[in-house]
Amino acid sequence: MTTAKSDEAVEEQAAPVTPSDRRERDRMRRRLARRRGGGWWPYAFLAPWFVGLFGLTVYPMLASLYLSFTDFDLLTPARWVGVDNYDKMFTEDPVFWDSVHATLLYVVVSVPLKLALALGVAMLLNRDLRGIGLYRAAFYLPSLLGGAVAVAIVWRQVFGGDGLFNDFLAWFGIEGQDWISSPDTAIYTLILLAVWQFGTPMVIFLAGLKQLPKDVYEAAAIDGVTPVTRFFRITLPLLTPIVFFNVVLQIIDAFKTFTPAFVISNGSGGPLNSTMLYSLYLYKKGFTDLQMGYASALAWVLFLVIAGFTAVNFIAGRYWVHYDD
């Protein structure tokens, strides 16, 4: 760099450089820098992503934020009402609080059970046995079906008054009931469906278990460490980054659950709003009652709640998630 500068100084001393020459030289340098940086080609390849980002994410979010402060029924122009939607939500809408209660119960119960089952099955499948791939695929299959309408319909039939679950209980002399129609048990059928679809976190746990150092387990086996102690002192601490990742994803997915609640309750959220999950209530307000402004306010409250839970997880993760460094 010093040599180059000295050469330029010598050239300037040898022949005077006019302002136009300096501008031309600066222009050439900028052109060379653009060529080295790829010019506009990277932006051309990124253009579809930018279109999707601003057209399908940023603009709809800003539009819904504006609509949350309006009275909009999809048929007439939106009318600005300020914070009336939010005030009504928290002070005048009992169904809103029913949906909050049902959703929090669904999240708090389903996510830990789902992750515990996924981790347990992943540890059982973390073996080099003949045909183990078939078992892994079989356990992952329910998650492939996901929130399919057909699965929810079958689930409604299984836990109905004449369903297979009551037939199973009859073998043990237990009198069954219509689990879907009872406000005390309806939400737990949704929770059971969510726990049954544990395949995705199971696969992630299995990938994490494959990466754990085997020499640590060999040393523990030599020292006579019991399997329970080995799990809590070795496996679980080493697996905390994977646990943290699954916790964040599953909480977000649980808050957004819609299809099972819609199908199993026939879109009513009953009985007595016991299965009125937040996303289902948002859908009803927006597309059944045509209160799109109010639904937009509900959507932004859900967004802030999910963001808050995610932020709390990241803050708390500093104290229990252990990384290599």
C-alpha positions as CSV (number, residue, x, y, z in Angstrom):
1,M,0.0,0.0,0.0
2,T,2.8,2.4,0.8
3,T,4.6,1.6,-2.4
4,A,1.5,2.2,-4.4
5,K,1.0,5.6,-2.8
6,S,4.6,6.6,-3.4
7,D,4.3,5.5,-7.1
8,E,1.3,7.8,-7.4
9,A,3.1,10.7,-5.8
10,V,6.1,10.2,-8.2
11,E,3.7,10.1,-11.2
12,E,2.0,13.3,-10.0
13,Q,5.4,15.0,-9.6
14,A,6.5,13.8,-13.1
15,A,3.4,15.0,-14.9
16,P,0.7,17.3,-13.5
17,V,-2.7,15.6,-13.0
18,T,-5.8,17.7,-14.0
19,P,-9.1,17.5,-12.0
20,S,-10.7,15.7,-14.9
21,D,-7.9,13.1,-14.9
22,R,-8.5,12.5,-11.2
23,R,-12.3,12.1,-11.7
24,E,-11.7,9.6,-14.5
25,R,-9.3,7.7,-12.3
26,D,-11.8,7.6,-9.4
27,R,-14.5,6.5,-11.8
28,M,-12.3,3.6,-13.0
29,R,-11.6,2.6,-9.5
30,R,-15.3,2.5,-8.6
31,R,-16.0,0.5,-11.7
32,L,-13.3,-2.0,-10.8
33,A,-14.6,-2.2,-7.3
34,R,-18.1,-3.0,-8.6
35,R,-16.8,-5.7,-10.9
36,R,-14.9,-7.3,-8.0
37,G,-18.0,-7.1,-5.8
38,G,-20.2,-8.8,-8.5
39,G,-22.0,-5.7,-9.6
40,W,-25.8,-5.9,-9.8
41,W,-25.9,-9.7,-10.4
42,P,-26.3,-10.7,-6.8
43,Y,-29.3,-8.3,-6.4
44,A,-30.8,-9.8,-9.6
45,F,-30.7,-13.3,-8.1
46,L,-32.0,-12.0,-4.8
47,A,-34.9,-10.1,-6.5
48,P,-37.5,-12.9,-6.2
49,W,-36.7,-13.2,-2.5
50,F,-37.1,-9.4,-2.0
51,V,-40.4,-9.5,-3.9
52,G,-41.6,-12.2,-1.6
53,L,-40.3,-10.5,1.5
54,F,-42.0,-7.1,0.9
55,G,-45.0,-8.3,-1.1
56,L,-46.0,-11.3,1.0
57,T,-44.6,-10.5,4.4
58,V,-43.8,-6.8,5.1
59,Y,-46.7,-5.2,3.2
60,P,-49.4,-7.6,4.7
61,M,-48.0,-7.0,8.2
62,L,-48.1,-3.2,7.8
63,A,-51.6,-3.4,6.3
64,S,-52.9,-5.6,9.1
65,L,-51.3,-3.2,11.6
66,Y,-53.3,-0.3,10.0
67,L,-56.5,-2.4,9.9
68,S,-56.2,-3.2,13.6
69,F,-57.0,0.4,14.3
70,T,-60.0,0.4,12.0
71,D,-63.5,-0.9,11.7
72,F,-63.4,-3.0,8.5
73,D,-65.9,-5.6,7.4
74,L,-64.4,-6.4,3.9
75,L,-67.4,-4.9,2.2
76,T,-67.1,-1.2,3.1
77,P,-64.1,1.1,3.3
78,A,-62.1,0.8,6.6
79,R,-63.1,3.4,9.2
80,W,-60.5,4.6,11.7
81,V,-61.4,3.8,15.3
82,G,-58.1,4.2,17.1
83,V,-57.5,1.7,19.9
84,D,-61.2,0.7,20.3
85,N,-60.5,-2.8,19.0
86,Y,-57.8,-3.4,21.6
87,D,-60.0,-1.8,24.4
88,K,-62.9,-4.0,23.4
89,M,-60.7,-7.1,23.3
90,F,-59.4,-6.7,26.9
91,T,-62.4,-5.3,28.6
92,E,-65.6,-6.3,26.8
93,D,-65.0,-9.6,25.1
94,P,-65.3,-12.7,27.3
95,V,-64.7,-15.1,24.4
96,F,-61.3,-13.6,23.9
97,W,-60.3,-14.6,27.5
98,D,-61.8,-18.0,26.9
99,S,-59.6,-18.4,23.9
100,V,-56.6,-17.2,25.8
101,H,-57.3,-19.7,28.6
102,A,-57.7,-22.6,26.1
103,T,-54.6,-21.7,24.2
104,L,-52.4,-21.3,27.2
105,L,-53.6,-24.7,28.6
106,Y,-53.0,-26.3,25.2
107,V,-49.4,-24.8,25.0
108,V,-48.4,-25.5,28.6
109,V,-49.6,-29.1,28.6
110,S,-48.9,-30.2,25.0
111,V,-45.4,-28.9,24.4
112,P,-43.7,-30.5,27.5
113,L,-45.4,-33.8,26.9
114,K,-44.7,-33.8,23.2
115,L,-41.0,-33.0,23.7
116,A,-40.6,-35.6,26.5
117,L,-42.2,-38.3,24.3
118,A,-40.1,-37.2,21.3
119,L,-36.8,-37.4,23.4
120,G,-37.7,-40.7,24.9
121,V,-38.5,-42.3,21.5
122,A,-35.4,-40.7,20.0
123,M,-33.2,-42.4,22.6
124,L,-34.9,-45.7,21.9
125,L,-34.3,-45.3,18.2
126,N,-30.7,-44.2,18.6
127,R,-29.3,-47.7,18.1
128,D,-27.7,-49.6,15.2
129,L,-30.2,-52.3,14.9
130,R,-31.5,-54.2,11.9
131,G,-34.5,-52.4,10.4
132,I,-34.2,-49.4,12.7
133,G,-34.9,-47.1,9.7
134,L,-38.3,-48.6,9.3
135,Y,-39.2,-47.9,12.9
136,R,-37.9,-44.3,12.6
137,A,-40.1,-43.8,9.5
138,A,-43.1,-45.3,11.3
139,F,-42.8,-43.0,14.3
140,Y,-42.3,-39.9,12.0
141,L,-45.3,-40.7,9.9
142,P,-47.9,-38.9,12.1
143,S,-45.9,-35.7,11.7
144,L,-46.0,-36.0,8.0
145,L,-49.8,-36.0,8.2
146,G,-49.5,-32.9,10.3
147,G,-52.6,-30.8,10.7
148,A,-54.4,-32.7,7.9
149,V,-58.2,-32.4,8.0
150,A,-58.6,-36.1,7.5
151,V,-56.6,-36.8,10.7
152,A,-58.7,-34.4,12.7
153,I,-61.9,-36.1,11.4
154,V,-60.6,-39.5,12.3
155,W,-59.6,-38.2,15.8
156,R,-63.2,-36.8,16.2
157,Q,-64.6,-40.3,15.4
158,V,-62.1,-42.0,17.8
159,F,-63.1,-39.9,20.8
160,G,-66.8,-39.7,20.0
161,G,-69.5,-41.3,22.0
162,D,-69.4,-44.5,19.9
163,G,-65.7,-44.2,19.1
164,L,-62.8,-46.7,19.4
165,F,-61.5,-45.2,22.6
166,N,-64.7,-46.0,24.4
167,D,-64.6,-49.5,23.0
168,F,-61.1,-49.9,24.4
169,L,-62.2,-48.7,27.8
170,A,-65.2,-51.1,27.7
171,W,-62.7,-54.0,27.7
172,F,-61.7,-53.0,31.2
173,G,-65.2,-52.4,32.4
174,I,-64.9,-48.5,32.3
175,E,-67.9,-46.6,31.1
176,G,-67.0,-44.1,28.3
177,Q,-68.4,-40.8,27.3
178,D,-68.4,-38.4,24.4
179,W,-65.0,-36.9,25.1
180,I,-65.4,-34.3,22.3
181,S,-68.7,-33.0,23.6
182,S,-67.6,-32.6,27.2
183,P,-66.1,-29.2,28.1
184,D,-63.9,-30.9,30.7
185,T,-62.2,-33.2,28.3
186,A,-62.5,-31.7,24.8
187,I,-59.3,-29.7,25.0
188,Y,-57.4,-32.7,26.1
189,T,-58.3,-34.6,22.9
190,L,-56.6,-31.8,21.0
191,I,-53.6,-32.0,23.4
192,L,-53.4,-35.8,22.8
193,L,-53.5,-35.2,19.0
194,A,-50.6,-32.7,19.3
195,V,-48.5,-35.1,21.4
196,W,-49.2,-38.0,19.0
197,Q,-47.6,-35.9,16.2
198,F,-44.1,-35.9,17.9
199,G,-42.2,-37.0,14.8
200,T,-40.6,-33.7,13.9
201,P,-38.9,-33.0,17.3
202,M,-38.0,-36.7,17.5
203,V,-36.0,-36.5,14.3
204,I,-34.2,-33.4,15.6
205,F,-33.4,-35.0,18.9
206,L,-32.2,-38.1,17.1
207,A,-29.8,-36.0,15.0
208,G,-28.5,-34.3,18.1
209,L,-28.0,-37.7,19.9
210,K,-25.9,-38.8,16.9
211,Q,-23.5,-35.9,17.4
212,L,-22.8,-36.6,21.1
213,P,-19.2,-37.7,21.9
214,K,-19.0,-41.4,22.5
215,D,-15.8,-41.2,24.6
216,V,-17.7,-39.5,27.4
217,Y,-20.1,-42.4,27.6
218,E,-17.3,-44.9,27.5
219,A,-15.7,-43.1,30.4
220,A,-19.0,-43.1,32.3
221,A,-19.4,-46.8,31.7
222,I,-16.0,-47.5,33.0
223,D,-16.8,-45.5,36.2
224,G,-20.0,-47.5,36.6
225,V,-22.4,-44.6,36.1
226,T,-26.0,-45.7,36.0
227,P,-28.2,-45.0,33.0
228,V,-30.4,-42.6,34.9
229,T,-27.4,-40.6,36.1
230,R,-25.8,-40.8,32.6
231,F,-29.0,-39.3,31.1
232,F,-29.3,-36.3,33.6
233,R,-25.5,-35.6,33.9
234,I,-24.3,-36.3,30.4
235,T,-27.0,-36.6,27.7
236,L,-29.4,-33.9,28.8
237,P,-26.7,-31.2,29.4
238,L,-25.0,-31.9,26.1
239,L,-28.4,-31.9,24.3
240,T,-29.6,-28.6,25.7
241,P,-29.1,-26.6,22.5
242,I,-31.3,-29.1,20.7
243,V,-33.9,-29.0,23.5
244,F,-33.9,-25.2,23.3
245,F,-34.4,-25.3,19.5
246,N,-37.3,-27.7,19.8
247,V,-38.9,-25.7,22.7
248,V,-38.9,-22.5,20.7
249,L,-40.3,-24.1,17.5
250,Q,-43.0,-26.1,19.3
251,I,-44.2,-23.2,21.4
252,I,-44.6,-21.1,18.2
253,D,-46.4,-24.0,16.4
254,A,-48.7,-24.6,19.4
255,F,-49.8,-21.0,19.6
256,K,-50.7,-21.1,15.9
257,T,-52.7,-24.4,16.0
258,F,-55.9,-24.1,14.0
259,T,-57.0,-27.1,11.9
260,P,-57.6,-29.7,14.7
261,A,-59.6,-27.2,16.8
262,F,-61.6,-26.1,13.7
263,V,-62.4,-29.7,12.5
264,I,-63.0,-31.4,15.8
265,S,-65.4,-28.7,17.0
266,N,-67.0,-28.2,13.6
267,G,-65.7,-24.6,13.7
268,S,-67.6,-23.6,16.8
269,G,-64.8,-23.9,19.4
270,G,-67.2,-25.7,21.7
271,P,-68.4,-27.0,23.9
272,L,-68.6,-23.8,26.0
273,N,-65.5,-22.4,24.1
274,S,-63.3,-25.1,25.7
275,T,-61.6,-25.8,22.3
276,M,-61.7,-22.1,21.2
277,L,-58.0,-21.8,20.4
278,Y,-56.8,-18.3,19.7
279,S,-56.2,-18.9,16.0
280,L,-59.7,-20.4,15.6
281,Y,-61.2,-17.3,17.3
282,L,-59.2,-15.0,15.1
283,Y,-60.4,-16.9,12.0
284,K,-64.1,-16.7,13.2
285,K,-63.9,-12.9,13.8
286,G,-62.2,-12.2,10.5
287,F,-64.0,-14.6,8.0
288,T,-67.2,-15.6,9.8
289,D,-68.2,-12.3,11.5
290,L,-66.5,-10.2,8.9
291,Q,-64.8,-8.1,11.6
292,M,-61.4,-7.9,9.8
293,G,-60.2,-4.9,11.8
294,Y,-60.9,-6.7,15.1
295,A,-59.2,-9.9,13.7
296,S,-56.2,-7.9,12.7
297,A,-55.9,-6.6,16.3
298,L,-56.2,-10.2,17.5
299,A,-53.4,-11.2,15.1
300,W,-51.1,-8.5,16.4
301,V,-51.7,-9.5,20.0
302,L,-50.8,-13.1,19.1
303,F,-47.7,-11.9,17.3
304,L,-46.6,-9.9,20.4
305,V,-47.3,-12.8,22.7
306,I,-45.3,-15.3,20.5
307,A,-42.5,-12.7,20.3
308,G,-42.6,-12.3,24.1
309,F,-42.4,-16.0,24.7
310,T,-39.6,-16.4,22.3
311,A,-37.6,-13.5,23.9
312,V,-38.1,-15.1,27.4
313,N,-36.8,-18.4,26.1
314,F,-33.7,-16.8,24.7
315,I,-33.1,-14.9,27.9
316,A,-33.7,-17.9,30.1
317,G,-31.6,-20.1,27.7
318,R,-28.4,-18.3,28.8
319,Y,-28.7,-20.0,32.2
320,W,-29.5,-23.6,31.1
321,V,-28.3,-24.0,27.5
322,H,-24.7,-25.3,27.4
323,Y,-22.6,-24.8,24.2
324,D,-19.2,-26.2,23.5
325,D,-17.5,-22.8,24.1
